[in-house]
């Protein structure tokens, strides 16, 4: 056997092995959504008896009619155009306007809709549901002894750079920063913004509020109402961030043994911060991300710039899930007693619309339900950390 023949055969075997590994990898690729067989569809029901669903669906249709009809949305291995999404919404809306009983609902979906399940954080469909709400704050257009914390607009020196033109490997990636001479550097972090005058002359102050903790949670929620001392009300809405990564102060407090994992909630964080004012600044600055706001005529608005519907809008990772889409969720909600305390949690199923996203909402195992405003919404959003399932529905192609 000649050396050339030997090396040629080795090369062939090597290439075959590489090709086999490649094909195996492709075949085994996990998509964030998996199409279900009709026999695997969940038990569809709507605990809100379809209230608010029409309004939310119309908001999604409104968004879809503003984009090119040929734009596509990915559901697992499949893709559907914006025009098909609109048709899917309209067909579902015509049906639910009749307030159908549960048995008719199941039959209708099974006959007309494809259903996709999120693989969840465990690749078996488990999704962690949290909640958010619209905070109501007291504020002023003028700084005084009571109102000391500014709510900033987007600074005029903040720049965003799309990295895709520099290399195909950066497709979909961007950086946020500012110019320092001829060099782009990271934008100021939370500590620099809150404890210096770096935004003076660069960002306008929409209003002043009382408490840095209130501002922090307004930034987490993404939008809210500020009742001004002059009798007016403004709707403040997420505009952009300083580009720094979001870091959870809840996780920090758990890791440092200051709040147990079992007790963790937004309310518990507030309680700890107000009981330990000497620690507040350092804890808040653990999260370098900082949100800038704009004023909207109405609100709250999601990332698609359509109005969110209490109990019907949900925030998901828009990098992997289609926004907007018709979604069915199965998780738990709280019962509140007359003392304003949670007496129990109960299972529920509901149709919602994917109309928002969030800095902490990453991957196929996370979902954030918008509860609206008011005391129940604040309690539900603050304490909701429950497992559940996430399903996407789309009308079967023609």
ABEGO torsion letter per residue (X at the ends): XBAAAAAAAAAAAAAAAAAAAAAAAAAABBBABBBBBAAABBBBBBAAGGBGAAAAAAAAAAAAAABBAABBBBBEABBBBAAAAAAAAAAAAAAAAAGBBAAAAAAAAAAABBBBBBAEAAGAGBBBBBBBBBBBBBBBABBBAABABBBBBBBAABBBBBAAAABAAABGBBBBBBBBEABBBBBBBAAAAAABAAABGABBBABBBABAAAAAAAAAAGBBBBBBAAGBBBBBBBABBAGBBBBBAAAAAAAAGABBAAABBAAAAAAAAAABAAAAAAAAAABABBBBBBBBABOBBBAAGBBBBBGABBBBBAAABBOBBBBBBBBBBBBBBAAGBBABBBBBBBBBBBABBBAABBEAABBBBBAEBEAAAAAAAAABBBBBBBBBBBBBBX
